[in-house]
Each structure stands twice: as C-alpha cells, then as structure tokens.
Amino acid sequence: MRIGADGVTLGWPRFSPEARYSGRFIPWSRVRDADPEAFPPELRLVGGRTVFLGREHATALAAAPVTVRKRVDVWGALLEPFVDTEYDDETHAVCARRLHSCGFSDAEIRRIRRRVRRRMTALTLLTWEWGGYGHSDVLVASGLAPGFAYRRFRRWADAIAARGER
C-alpha cells in the first residue's frame, strides 16, 4: 500500500473480494473523509464504502489532502457481547445508549447481533479477544465467504458503520 499525492494505491492478494469491492487505486477525489486515529485507520469513500489501512500509514493519512472526521464506533458497541470479557448490565446500557443515539432500535440491535453471532463467536474462540471488536473485525470474521456474498455483507456492514456519522 502507498499513500501518494494523487491517492492511495492498495495491494490486495490475487482474487481477493476486497480488490473487487475497494479497487486497487483510490484517487483523493473519491475519498469523502478519513480517520487516521481509528483502529485500523479508515478511508470513507464518496459512495459509502470504507477502506481500512495499516496502522503504519496513520501519520501519512493524517497529512493527506482529505477531511479528518471521527464517527461513533457503532460496530464496537454491536460486537461488545462477543468480546471475551464479562458483558454485564452496565456494559449493556452503555452500548445501548451509544447505539440508540445513532438511531438503532433494540429490535434492530438484536437482528444485527443475531446475523453475526456465529461468525463472531467463532472468531472469539480462535483469538480469545478481550480488548474489543470493531468494523474491520466483523469483516475478518466474514472473510471466508464467496466473493459475491462477501461483497453483499461488506456493503451491509459499511452502511451500519456509516450510521455512526453525526
């Protein structure tokens, strides 16, 4: 991956569904905003797609000719029950408040968590993650889906993350 004056050149493995979803080159004119402090750093494209960059590119991204914008970590709140820590009533209330402030209903929160439950439980059993999950993690957990299914899931996940923008 390279951040240059004209945009970002991405290096995906051959036949990666991510290459078809994000492309191999993103000119700055297609970037709506970025968050170099997110983990991992994010580019948000004009069409609503999110592209994740390696942590080592955060400084270069901060200096890039794009608007820096933070958003609520919606996926962090949605995936909190899957982290290998105690999910008590207080944690539930904090996550629910964060999600409600972004327009999520309790029924929608339950539907989203139900849709990702198997993937995230499998990821937790493999990694024993205790620090927290986010948007990129739900994609990692879905990475073995065939290309068309992955891209459909990816659009859905990006749309959910975009609801954290205020």
C-alpha positions as CSV (number, residue, x, y, z in Angstrom):
1,M,0.0,0.0,0.0
2,R,1.2,3.5,-0.8
3,I,-0.2,6.9,0.0
4,G,0.7,9.4,-2.6
5,A,-0.1,12.9,-3.8
6,D,-2.8,11.6,-6.2
7,G,-4.4,9.0,-3.9
8,V,-3.9,5.6,-2.3
9,T,-2.6,2.5,-4.1
10,L,-3.8,-0.7,-2.4
11,G,-2.2,-4.1,-2.7
12,W,-4.6,-6.9,-2.4
13,P,-3.9,-10.6,-2.8
14,R,-4.9,-12.1,-6.2
15,F,-8.6,-12.9,-6.4
16,S,-9.3,-11.0,-3.2
17,P,-13.0,-10.0,-2.9
18,E,-11.7,-6.8,-1.2
19,A,-10.0,-5.9,-4.5
20,R,-13.3,-6.0,-6.3
21,Y,-15.0,-4.1,-3.5
22,S,-12.5,-1.4,-2.9
23,G,-10.4,-1.4,-6.1
24,R,-6.6,-1.1,-6.4
25,F,-6.3,2.7,-6.6
26,I,-8.4,5.3,-4.9
27,P,-7.9,8.9,-6.0
28,W,-8.3,11.6,-3.4
29,S,-11.4,12.9,-5.3
30,R,-13.2,9.6,-4.3
31,V,-12.4,10.0,-0.6
32,R,-15.1,11.7,1.4
33,D,-13.2,11.7,4.7
34,A,-10.8,9.7,6.8
35,D,-10.0,8.8,10.4
36,P,-6.3,8.2,10.9
37,E,-6.8,7.6,14.6
38,A,-9.4,4.8,14.1
39,F,-8.2,1.3,14.7
40,P,-7.4,0.4,12.0
41,P,-7.2,3.8,10.2
42,E,-10.2,4.3,7.8
43,L,-10.9,6.0,4.5
44,R,-14.6,6.6,3.7
45,L,-15.3,6.9,0.1
46,V,-17.9,9.1,-1.6
47,G,-20.1,6.1,-2.4
48,G,-20.2,4.9,1.3
49,R,-17.5,2.3,1.2
50,T,-14.9,2.1,4.0
51,V,-11.3,1.1,3.3
52,F,-9.0,0.1,6.1
53,L,-5.3,0.9,6.1
54,G,-2.5,-0.5,8.1
55,R,-1.7,1.3,11.4
56,E,1.8,2.2,10.0
57,H,0.0,4.5,7.5
58,A,-1.8,6.6,10.1
59,T,0.7,9.5,10.0
60,A,0.7,9.7,6.2
61,L,-3.1,9.6,6.2
62,A,-3.3,12.4,8.7
63,A,-1.2,14.5,6.4
64,A,-3.2,13.6,3.3
65,P,-5.5,16.1,1.5
66,V,-8.7,14.8,3.0
67,T,-11.1,15.9,5.7
68,V,-10.5,14.1,9.0
69,R,-13.7,13.1,10.7
70,K,-14.4,10.8,13.7
71,R,-17.6,8.8,14.0
72,V,-19.2,6.7,16.7
73,D,-17.8,3.2,16.8
74,V,-21.1,1.5,16.0
75,W,-19.6,-1.9,15.4
76,G,-17.7,-1.7,18.6
77,A,-20.9,-1.4,20.5
78,L,-22.7,-4.0,18.4
79,L,-19.9,-6.6,18.9
80,E,-19.3,-5.9,22.6
81,P,-21.2,-9.1,23.7
82,F,-18.8,-11.2,21.7
83,V,-15.6,-10.0,23.4
84,D,-14.1,-12.4,25.9
85,T,-15.0,-10.3,28.9
86,E,-18.0,-10.0,31.2
87,Y,-20.9,-8.4,29.5
88,D,-22.9,-7.0,32.4
89,D,-25.9,-4.7,32.7
90,E,-23.8,-1.6,32.9
91,T,-21.9,-2.5,29.7
92,H,-25.2,-3.4,28.0
93,A,-26.6,0.0,29.0
94,V,-23.6,2.0,27.7
95,C,-23.7,0.1,24.4
96,A,-27.4,0.5,24.0
97,R,-27.2,4.3,24.7
98,R,-24.5,4.7,22.1
99,L,-26.5,2.7,19.5
100,H,-29.8,4.4,20.3
101,S,-28.0,7.8,19.8
102,C,-27.2,6.6,16.2
103,G,-30.8,5.7,15.5
104,F,-30.7,1.9,16.2
105,S,-33.8,0.3,17.9
106,D,-33.5,-2.6,20.4
107,A,-35.1,-4.9,17.8
108,E,-32.5,-3.8,15.1
109,I,-29.6,-4.3,17.5
110,R,-30.9,-7.9,18.3
111,R,-31.2,-8.6,14.5
112,I,-27.7,-7.4,13.7
113,R,-26.2,-9.3,16.6
114,R,-28.1,-12.5,15.6
115,R,-26.8,-12.2,12.0
116,V,-23.1,-12.0,13.1
117,R,-23.4,-14.3,16.1
118,R,-21.8,-17.4,14.6
119,R,-19.0,-15.6,12.9
120,M,-18.1,-13.5,15.9
121,T,-18.3,-16.4,18.3
122,A,-16.0,-18.5,16.1
123,L,-13.6,-15.5,15.9
124,T,-13.6,-15.2,19.7
125,L,-13.0,-18.9,20.1
126,L,-10.0,-18.6,17.8
127,T,-8.5,-15.3,19.2
128,W,-9.8,-15.0,22.8
129,E,-10.1,-11.3,22.0
130,W,-10.7,-9.3,25.2
131,G,-9.8,-5.7,24.1
132,G,-12.7,-5.0,21.7
133,Y,-14.0,-5.7,18.3
134,G,-14.9,-3.2,15.5
135,H,-16.0,-2.8,11.9
136,S,-12.8,-4.4,10.5
137,D,-13.2,-7.4,12.8
138,V,-16.7,-8.3,11.6
139,L,-15.2,-8.3,8.1
140,V,-12.4,-10.6,9.1
141,A,-14.9,-13.0,10.6
142,S,-16.7,-13.0,7.3
143,G,-13.6,-13.3,5.1
144,L,-14.2,-16.9,4.0
145,A,-17.5,-16.1,2.3
146,P,-17.5,-16.4,-1.5
147,G,-16.8,-13.1,-3.3
148,F,-20.4,-12.2,-4.1
149,A,-21.6,-13.0,-0.6
150,Y,-18.6,-11.2,0.9
151,R,-19.3,-8.0,-1.1
152,R,-23.0,-8.1,-0.2
153,F,-22.1,-8.5,3.5
154,R,-19.5,-5.8,3.2
155,R,-22.0,-3.2,1.8
156,W,-24.3,-4.0,4.7
157,A,-21.5,-3.7,7.3
158,D,-20.3,-0.4,5.8
159,A,-23.9,1.0,5.8
160,I,-24.2,0.1,9.5
161,A,-20.9,1.8,10.3
162,A,-22.0,4.9,8.5
163,R,-24.8,5.4,10.9
164,G,-22.2,6.5,13.4
165,E,-21.7,9.7,11.5
166,R,-23.3,12.7,13.0
